Amino acid sequence: MVIATTNPATGEEVRRFEALTAAELDRKLALAAEAFGGYRRTTFAQRSDWLRRAGEIFTDEVDALGRLATLEVGKTLVSSLTEIRKCAAGCRYFAEHAEAMLADQTWPVDGAEVYTRYEPLGTVLAIMPWNFPYWQVVRFAAPALMAGNVGLLKHASSVPQVALAIEDVFHRAGFPDGVFQTLLIGSDAVAGVINDDRVRAVTLTGSELAGRQVAAAAGRNIKTSVLELGGSDAFIVMPSADLDNAVANAVTSRTLNNGQSCINAKRFIVHADIAEEFERRLVQRMQALTVGDPMDEQTDVGPLSSAEAVATIDRQVRDTVAAGGRLLTGGKPLGTPGSFYPPTVIADVPDGSPGHREEFFGPVALLWRARDIDEAIRIANDSTFGLGGSAWTRDRAEQQRFVTEVETGMMYINKFTESTPQVPFGGVKNSGYGRELAQFGPRSFVNAKTVWIATAEQPGG
């Protein structure tokens, strides 16, 4: 199997790699298992030094690493550089805080010393997507490595150079050989890696279909798994909101990463009293965005990840409009070289259409009107996904209703959803299970071992 880099801005193949042979893959698995035996006995201070150094490398080499992401993914250079800086911040955060997060937790029991000790599980397989090719990996790796685990990265086949660059960063930072390795393998080899007894856990960020397959394989092997899957986040706007601020954030959130993020705002649910004005301003701002070369700092929206991605979103838009959706701007591929799709707005999304049921991975905003807060919440919850969401209102009672009643793993008020090291990240429903980041990150792949040391004579049985 060939794993290739294709520049989505031009459609040209840049570089190709041969996938690992079965023997090469086995050697990497053996190296990971051997490395864990020694790495688990390293101190938090050692791991912290290595992880802090990785953060310094991300900072020092931000431009080169960022350009590599833009080349392979098509995201704007500005967003690539922002992503690398977030990786540096994530490394620093877990280098500083993971030890406290994993400290023994004591329990009050008479006549005994009782505590929970958090011990690493071993080798963790991470199956990661292309859209945030550095951050998705660091989001897993930084806390997992601090917990004493070792990592195997099966990255998206479209970003082999980024995958190898991440391995190189951790290696140069000082982590021992085998502690973090990239596996250049196809999807057909993943089940075999999960089945391997040398792998103790798996984490996936990806599609709902991939999540079901990985969860099934992990379940059959009784292995820990964490899934972060798709999202169709609601962005609810009520009459008390600052409309200018809400519209500006709506555009930013929807077009972040060229509209290719699980936590992009995708479904815009606007109170009927302000819906017409919101639509007008949203369309105006979307039409003003510059679509073009992602390496140009003046570009707002670059290409989608591939020609297949353009074909998918084009089909979704056409079918939603054919079902009765009202197209306000955009709506068809630009027809230029590369995988470009323009910022698009569709109002009055019909029930049962792709806009109603599917995740749109591209710069397409879908609009609903709600008569009142009850209908806004009903529309927000009318989705199989439950990753994140946001509500824009200055009414405290409304804020609390959205926090309590919208079915998501994350709910932001007067701010769009984001992923940051200090805050737990994860969803409900078909958006997956488990949590990443904050204290959940280091504890995702550990054995929470109960320890009971009697300090007084216990009665016999």
Summary of the structure (lengths in Angstrom):
residues: 461
radius of gyration: 23.2
end to end distance: 61.9
largest distance: 81.1
contacts: 1664
relative contact order: 0.14
helix: 43%
strand: 22%
